[in-house]
Amino acid sequence: MIELENNTDINIDIKDLEVIKNNLTSKDIELIFVENEQMREINKEHRNIDKATDVLSFPLEFDLPNMPLGSIIISTDFISEKASEYNHSFEDEMKLLFIHGILHLLGFDHEVDNGEHRQKEEELIKKYNLPDSLIVRNS
């Protein structure tokens, strides 16, 4: 199950995100949608980076039965901006950022791995017939 917290005025349908999550993990996930200002505050508090970003993932440090996998925070401002910039839908960009975030919760880390995160992301992009993601666009 995805526990949704929507701190924006945008109506968000997560049924497709539930399908993606269920294909990757049986654990619950907290999913939070925010606008850039709140994202900037979270990024500054947790990463000491004073700017907004598209997606943040916070895996739980302990893997205990019946505990959620972690939390994903996504900026709807970034979703709108990148969807417009790359000429695809809000929903497709939301799925791309969700996939990127859930892979971080599952232990993938493109900043230190040997391309495994990018490879898994590309596999999921093809599976769900999505446009290129940020990690693929920057390759």
C-alpha positions as a LaTeX table, in Angstrom:
\begin{tabular}{lrrr}
\hline
Residue & $x$ (\AA) & $y$ (\AA) & $z$ (\AA) \\
\hline
Met1 & 0.00 & 0.00 & 0.00 \\
Ile2 & 1.06 & 3.56 & $-0.63$ \\
Glu3 & 0.21 & 5.95 & 2.15 \\
Leu4 & $-0.38$ & 9.26 & 0.35 \\
Glu5 & 0.13 & 12.71 & 1.82 \\
Asn6 & $-0.60$ & 15.45 & $-0.70$ \\
Asn7 & 0.50 & 18.90 & 0.46 \\
Thr8 & $-0.43$ & 20.53 & $-2.84$ \\
Asp9 & $-3.60$ & 21.71 & $-4.61$ \\
Ile10 & $-3.07$ & 19.20 & $-7.43$ \\
Asn11 & $-5.39$ & 16.19 & $-7.60$ \\
Ile12 & $-3.10$ & 13.15 & $-7.75$ \\
Asp13 & $-4.17$ & 9.64 & $-8.76$ \\
Ile14 & $-1.71$ & 7.01 & $-7.51$ \\
Lys15 & $-3.30$ & 3.83 & $-8.89$ \\
Asp16 & $-0.53$ & 3.39 & $-11.49$ \\
Leu17 & 2.09 & 4.04 & $-8.80$ \\
Glu18 & 0.52 & 1.25 & $-6.71$ \\
Val19 & 0.99 & $-1.15$ & $-9.65$ \\
Ile20 & 4.65 & $-0.16$ & $-9.98$ \\
Lys21 & 5.22 & $-0.48$ & $-6.22$ \\
Asn22 & 3.54 & $-3.87$ & $-6.04$ \\
Asn23 & 5.78 & $-5.18$ & $-8.82$ \\
Leu24 & 8.89 & $-4.09$ & $-6.90$ \\
Thr25 & 8.05 & $-4.66$ & $-3.23$ \\
Ser26 & 5.33 & $-5.90$ & $-0.93$ \\
Lys27 & 6.31 & $-3.34$ & 1.72 \\
Asp28 & 4.28 & $-0.18$ & 2.27 \\
Ile29 & 5.63 & 3.21 & 1.21 \\
Glu30 & 4.86 & 6.70 & 2.42 \\
Leu31 & 4.52 & 9.04 & $-0.58$ \\
Ile32 & 4.46 & 12.78 & $-0.02$ \\
Phe33 & 3.81 & 15.43 & $-2.67$ \\
Val34 & 5.03 & 18.95 & $-1.96$ \\
Glu35 & 5.72 & 22.21 & $-3.78$ \\
Asn36 & 9.25 & 23.52 & $-4.32$ \\
Glu37 & 9.39 & 25.71 & $-1.22$ \\
Gln38 & 8.63 & 22.83 & 1.12 \\
Met39 & 11.01 & 20.57 & $-0.85$ \\
Arg40 & 13.78 & 23.16 & $-0.45$ \\
Glu41 & 13.25 & 23.18 & 3.31 \\
Ile42 & 13.35 & 19.37 & 3.50 \\
Asn43 & 16.44 & 19.20 & 1.30 \\
Lys44 & 18.20 & 21.81 & 3.44 \\
Glu45 & 17.27 & 20.09 & 6.69 \\
His46 & 18.24 & 16.55 & 5.65 \\
Arg47 & 20.98 & 17.05 & 3.06 \\
Asn48 & 22.24 & 20.55 & 3.87 \\
Ile49 & 21.44 & 21.62 & 0.29 \\
Asp50 & 19.51 & 24.89 & 0.16 \\
Lys51 & 17.52 & 24.34 & $-3.03$ \\
Ala52 & 14.52 & 22.40 & $-4.21$ \\
Thr53 & 14.97 & 19.07 & $-5.94$ \\
Asp54 & 12.67 & 16.73 & $-7.83$ \\
Val55 & 12.57 & 13.66 & $-5.56$ \\
Leu56 & 13.97 & 12.60 & $-2.19$ \\
Ser57 & 13.95 & 9.11 & $-0.73$ \\
Phe58 & 14.28 & 8.21 & 2.92 \\
Pro59 & 14.65 & 4.47 & 3.46 \\
Leu60 & 13.96 & 3.13 & 6.93 \\
Glu61 & 17.20 & 2.12 & 8.56 \\
Phe62 & 15.83 & $-1.15$ & 9.93 \\
Asp63 & 14.18 & $-3.87$ & 7.87 \\
Leu64 & 11.61 & $-5.20$ & 10.30 \\
Pro65 & 8.49 & $-7.23$ & 9.46 \\
Asn66 & 5.42 & $-5.12$ & 8.76 \\
Met67 & 7.44 & $-1.89$ & 8.67 \\
Pro68 & 7.25 & 0.35 & 5.60 \\
Leu69 & 10.14 & 0.45 & 3.14 \\
Gly70 & 10.50 & 4.21 & 3.63 \\
Ser71 & 9.31 & 7.58 & 2.37 \\
Ile72 & 9.44 & 9.26 & $-1.02$ \\
Ile73 & 8.91 & 13.01 & $-1.38$ \\
Ile74 & 8.19 & 14.42 & $-4.84$ \\
Ser75 & 7.92 & 18.05 & $-5.94$ \\
Thr76 & 4.85 & 18.68 & $-8.09$ \\
Asp77 & 6.52 & 21.87 & $-9.35$ \\
Phe78 & 9.35 & 19.76 & $-10.79$ \\
Ile79 & 6.85 & 17.29 & $-12.25$ \\
Ser80 & 5.04 & 20.10 & $-14.10$ \\
Glu81 & 8.25 & 21.77 & $-15.23$ \\
Lys82 & 9.91 & 18.61 & $-16.59$ \\
Ala83 & 6.72 & 17.27 & $-18.17$ \\
Ser84 & 6.37 & 20.54 & $-20.06$ \\
Glu85 & 10.08 & 20.71 & $-20.94$ \\
Tyr86 & 10.15 & 17.14 & $-22.31$ \\
Asn87 & 6.65 & 17.27 & $-23.81$ \\
His88 & 5.03 & 14.41 & $-21.94$ \\
Ser89 & 2.28 & 14.15 & $-19.35$ \\
Phe90 & 2.32 & 15.09 & $-15.69$ \\
Glu91 & 1.41 & 11.48 & $-14.91$ \\
Asp92 & 4.37 & 10.08 & $-16.89$ \\
Glu93 & 6.83 & 12.40 & $-15.16$ \\
Met94 & 5.29 & 11.51 & $-11.78$ \\
Lys95 & 5.82 & 7.79 & $-12.55$ \\
Leu96 & 9.43 & 8.45 & $-13.60$ \\
Leu97 & 10.20 & 10.26 & $-10.35$ \\
Phe98 & 8.40 & 7.60 & $-8.33$ \\
Ile99 & 10.44 & 4.85 & $-10.00$ \\
His100 & 13.64 & 6.79 & $-9.32$ \\
Gly101 & 12.65 & 7.25 & $-5.67$ \\
Ile102 & 11.53 & 3.69 & $-5.02$ \\
Leu103 & 14.76 & 2.33 & $-6.50$ \\
His104 & 16.64 & 4.41 & $-3.92$ \\
Leu105 & 14.46 & 2.86 & $-1.19$ \\
Leu106 & 15.37 & $-0.57$ & $-2.57$ \\
Gly107 & 19.08 & 0.18 & $-2.22$ \\
Phe108 & 20.01 & 1.46 & $-5.67$ \\
Asp109 & 22.23 & 4.56 & $-5.71$ \\
His110 & 23.29 & 6.05 & $-9.05$ \\
Glu111 & 25.77 & 8.33 & $-7.30$ \\
Val112 & 27.99 & 5.42 & $-6.21$ \\
Asp113 & 26.98 & 2.30 & $-8.16$ \\
Asn114 & 28.32 & 0.98 & $-11.46$ \\
Gly115 & 25.20 & 1.78 & $-13.48$ \\
Glu116 & 22.84 & $-0.68$ & $-11.80$ \\
His117 & 20.36 & 2.05 & $-10.84$ \\
Arg118 & 20.30 & 3.40 & $-14.39$ \\
Gln119 & 19.94 & $-0.10$ & $-15.84$ \\
Lys120 & 17.02 & $-1.00$ & $-13.54$ \\
Glu121 & 15.37 & 2.36 & $-14.22$ \\
Glu122 & 15.67 & 1.82 & $-17.99$ \\
Glu123 & 14.14 & $-1.64$ & $-17.60$ \\
Leu124 & 11.14 & $-0.21$ & $-15.72$ \\
Ile125 & 10.75 & 2.67 & $-18.18$ \\
Lys126 & 10.43 & 0.15 & $-21.00$ \\
Lys127 & 8.13 & $-2.12$ & $-19.00$ \\
Tyr128 & 5.70 & 0.74 & $-18.29$ \\
Asn129 & 6.16 & 2.40 & $-21.70$ \\
Leu130 & 7.41 & 5.69 & $-20.22$ \\
Pro131 & 9.56 & 8.45 & $-21.72$ \\
Asp132 & 13.21 & 8.77 & $-20.71$ \\
Ser133 & 13.82 & 9.72 & $-17.09$ \\
Leu134 & 16.26 & 12.25 & $-15.71$ \\
Ile135 & 18.93 & 9.64 & $-15.02$ \\
Val136 & 18.63 & 8.31 & $-18.59$ \\
Arg137 & 18.37 & 11.79 & $-20.16$ \\
Asn138 & 21.65 & 12.75 & $-18.45$ \\
Ser139 & 23.55 & 9.66 & $-19.63$ \\
\hline
\end{tabular}
